[in-house]
Structures are given as C-alpha cells and as structure tokens.
Amino acid sequence: MEQEIPQEQEFMYPPSQGGYMPDSKADLLDKIRPEETIEEIKQRLLGKEFDKTSNRWVANPALTDYALTEKGASAITNLIFPASTRTVSVSNLKDEEIKKRLLSLVKTAMKMCLDNWREYGIKSESQLYFIKEIVYTNTLVALKQPENEGIRRLLNSTIQENRNVMSGENEKKGGILGLIRK
C-alpha cells in the first residue's frame, strides 16, 4: 500500500464578496527571504563570490585579506539576522527605536570582533571597519525598509486587487449572484 505524500496546502480565505481565493498576503510574505541576504553576507565575509557557471560559492584569493573564519562570519550574520526578518520588514519602528537598535548592534559587533579577533580571523583595523559597515548598512536598510508602511501597503493593495478580480469574475459568471449585483 503506497502512502500519499501530502501536498503543500494552499491556504484559502473568503473574500468579502463570496467565493475563495489564495492567501496572496502569505504568498508575498514568503517571497521576503532575509535568510538569503544573510547567507550572501556570510559567504562574502568568508571571502567568497558566487560563480554562476557552477552555481556555488567559491573562494576568491583576492579577498583573503578581509575574509573571516567560519566562526567569525557565522557570529556576525547571527547577530544581524534578527534585524532582517520578515517580521521586521512589516513592522513600523520609529526613528528613535531604529537609531538605538542600530547603535546597539554595531557596538555588539565591534565588541564581539575585539574579544574574538583571533577566532574570527581579524587581521587589521580596516577589517573591523569593513565589518562595521556591513552590519550598519544591512541593519539600517532592514529597519528602515518598512518606513511609511511600504510593504504593508503593498500587501494590503494586493489583497484588495485580488478581491476585486474575484468579484469581477463572479459577476461575469452570471447566475443568481450576478443578477443581484447588477
């Protein structure tokens, strides 16, 4: 007897005008993939570049002066990951909250690097500045991204658009629902 492998379920919810539609808000949120950006930062901290022909990350000898060890790259990316999550991308932090969080993360990164410079593979002061800029830039952009609720508005407008399309399809089908709406 063969076991059926459950298919990924597409969540449905009722729009305001009847019928069902896919949860496009969840679909859009799934497309926000901060872990991919964090993995790219980690690979670059390791002194690697992405080779499109082999479809993998490869070490670049020219970047060895700034490359961190696996421990160092993992520590830095683990530090900045929470500030780069999907939840953060739809939050609405105030400038003062962003500044405090940003300063705290940069200070923590520098303290970690100074305390663990050998284990992280830090060889120069300029390498510390390099790490600071990566932490600062990624965190600032991640925390400022939701400003003016851009992603939240995009999600809501997409849902509204889907509801309008579904309503229009119901009207075209005719039947009792089409008659009532006309």
C-alpha positions as CSV (number, residue, x, y, z in Angstrom):
1,M,0.0,0.0,0.0
2,E,1.5,3.3,-1.1
3,Q,1.4,6.2,1.2
4,E,0.3,9.5,-0.2
5,I,2.7,12.4,0.3
6,P,0.8,15.4,1.5
7,Q,0.9,18.3,-1.0
8,E,1.7,21.8,0.2
9,Q,-1.6,23.2,1.2
10,E,-2.7,26.5,-0.4
11,F,-4.5,28.4,2.3
12,M,-7.8,29.9,1.2
13,Y,-9.9,32.5,2.9
14,P,-13.2,34.1,1.9
15,P,-13.1,37.5,0.3
16,S,-15.7,40.0,1.1
17,Q,-17.9,39.1,-1.9
18,G,-18.1,35.3,-1.6
19,G,-16.0,32.6,-3.2
20,Y,-12.5,31.8,-2.2
21,M,-9.1,33.0,-3.2
22,P,-5.5,32.1,-2.3
23,D,-3.9,33.9,0.6
24,S,-1.8,36.2,-1.5
25,K,-0.6,38.1,1.6
26,A,1.1,34.9,2.8
27,D,2.5,34.3,-0.8
28,L,4.0,37.7,-0.8
29,L,5.4,37.3,2.7
30,D,7.0,34.1,1.6
31,K,8.9,36.0,-1.1
32,I,10.6,38.1,1.5
33,R,13.6,35.9,2.2
34,P,16.0,37.6,4.6
35,E,17.9,34.4,5.2
36,E,19.1,34.5,1.5
37,T,20.6,38.0,2.1
38,I,22.1,36.9,5.4
39,E,23.7,33.8,3.7
40,E,25.1,36.1,0.9
41,I,26.6,38.4,3.5
42,K,28.1,35.3,5.3
43,Q,29.7,34.0,2.1
44,R,31.1,37.4,1.3
45,L,32.5,37.7,4.8
46,L,34.2,34.3,4.2
47,G,35.9,35.9,1.1
48,K,33.7,34.0,-1.4
49,E,32.0,35.0,-4.6
50,F,29.1,33.4,-6.3
51,D,30.1,31.5,-9.5
52,K,27.1,31.5,-11.9
53,T,28.6,28.8,-14.1
54,S,28.9,26.3,-11.2
55,N,26.0,27.7,-9.2
56,R,28.0,27.8,-6.0
57,W,30.1,30.0,-3.8
58,V,33.9,29.8,-4.4
59,A,36.8,31.4,-2.5
60,N,38.3,34.4,-4.2
61,P,42.1,34.6,-3.3
62,A,42.0,38.4,-3.8
63,L,39.6,38.7,-0.9
64,T,41.6,36.7,1.7
65,D,42.8,39.8,3.5
66,Y,39.3,40.7,4.5
67,A,37.9,37.2,4.9
68,L,36.7,36.0,8.3
69,T,36.8,32.5,9.6
70,E,33.6,30.4,9.6
71,K,33.2,31.2,13.3
72,G,33.5,34.9,12.7
73,A,31.2,35.1,9.6
74,S,28.6,33.0,11.5
75,A,28.8,35.1,14.6
76,I,28.3,38.4,12.7
77,T,25.5,37.1,10.5
78,N,23.7,35.5,13.5
79,L,23.9,38.9,15.2
80,I,22.3,40.8,12.3
81,F,19.7,38.2,11.3
82,P,17.0,39.1,13.8
83,A,17.0,42.7,12.5
84,S,16.5,41.3,9.0
85,T,13.5,39.0,9.4
86,R,10.1,39.1,7.7
87,T,8.5,40.4,10.9
88,V,10.8,43.4,10.8
89,S,10.0,44.0,7.1
90,V,6.4,44.7,8.0
91,S,6.9,46.4,11.3
92,N,6.7,50.2,11.8
93,L,9.6,51.3,14.0
94,K,10.1,54.9,14.9
95,D,13.4,56.6,14.0
96,E,14.5,56.7,17.7
97,E,13.9,53.0,18.0
98,I,15.9,52.3,14.8
99,K,18.8,54.5,16.0
100,K,19.0,52.8,19.3
101,R,18.8,49.3,17.8
102,L,21.3,50.1,15.1
103,L,23.8,51.6,17.6
104,S,23.4,48.6,19.9
105,L,24.0,46.1,17.0
106,V,27.1,47.9,15.8
107,K,28.6,48.2,19.3
108,T,27.9,44.5,19.9
109,A,29.5,43.5,16.6
110,M,32.6,45.5,17.4
111,K,32.8,44.1,20.9
112,M,32.5,40.6,19.6
113,C,35.2,41.2,17.0
114,L,37.6,42.7,19.5
115,D,37.0,40.0,22.1
116,N,37.4,37.2,19.5
117,W,39.7,38.7,16.9
118,R,41.9,35.6,16.5
119,E,39.0,33.1,16.3
120,Y,37.2,35.4,13.8
121,G,40.3,35.8,11.6
122,I,40.6,39.6,12.1
123,K,44.0,40.8,10.9
124,S,43.6,44.6,10.7
125,E,41.8,47.6,11.9
126,S,40.4,48.2,8.4
127,Q,38.8,44.8,8.6
128,L,36.9,45.9,11.7
129,Y,35.6,49.0,9.8
130,F,34.6,46.7,6.9
131,I,32.6,44.5,9.3
132,K,31.1,47.6,11.0
133,E,29.9,48.9,7.6
134,I,28.3,45.6,6.7
135,V,26.5,45.4,10.0
136,Y,25.5,49.1,9.9
137,T,24.3,49.1,6.2
138,N,22.3,45.8,6.4
139,T,20.7,46.7,9.7
140,L,19.8,50.3,8.7
141,V,18.2,49.2,5.5
142,A,16.4,46.3,7.1
143,L,15.0,48.5,9.9
144,K,14.1,51.5,7.6
145,Q,12.6,49.3,4.9
146,P,9.1,49.3,6.5
147,E,9.1,53.1,6.7
148,N,5.8,54.6,5.6
149,E,4.4,51.1,5.7
150,G,5.5,50.4,2.1
151,I,5.4,46.6,2.3
152,R,2.3,46.6,4.4
153,R,0.5,48.8,1.9
154,L,1.8,46.6,-1.0
155,L,0.4,43.5,0.8
156,N,-3.0,45.2,1.5
157,S,-3.3,46.6,-2.0
158,T,-2.6,43.1,-3.5
159,I,-5.3,41.6,-1.3
160,Q,-7.7,44.3,-2.4
161,E,-6.8,43.8,-6.0
162,N,-7.4,40.0,-5.7
163,R,-10.7,40.6,-4.1
164,N,-11.7,43.0,-6.9
165,V,-10.7,40.4,-9.5
166,M,-12.6,37.7,-7.8
167,S,-15.7,39.9,-7.5
168,G,-15.4,40.7,-11.3
169,E,-15.2,37.0,-12.1
170,N,-18.3,36.2,-10.1
171,E,-20.3,39.0,-11.9
172,K,-19.2,37.6,-15.3
173,K,-20.4,34.2,-14.4
174,G,-23.9,35.4,-14.1
175,G,-26.3,33.2,-12.2
176,I,-28.1,34.5,-9.1
177,L,-25.0,36.3,-7.7
178,G,-24.5,38.1,-11.0
179,L,-28.2,39.2,-11.1
180,I,-28.1,40.5,-7.5
181,R,-25.1,42.7,-8.1
182,K,-26.4,44.3,-11.3
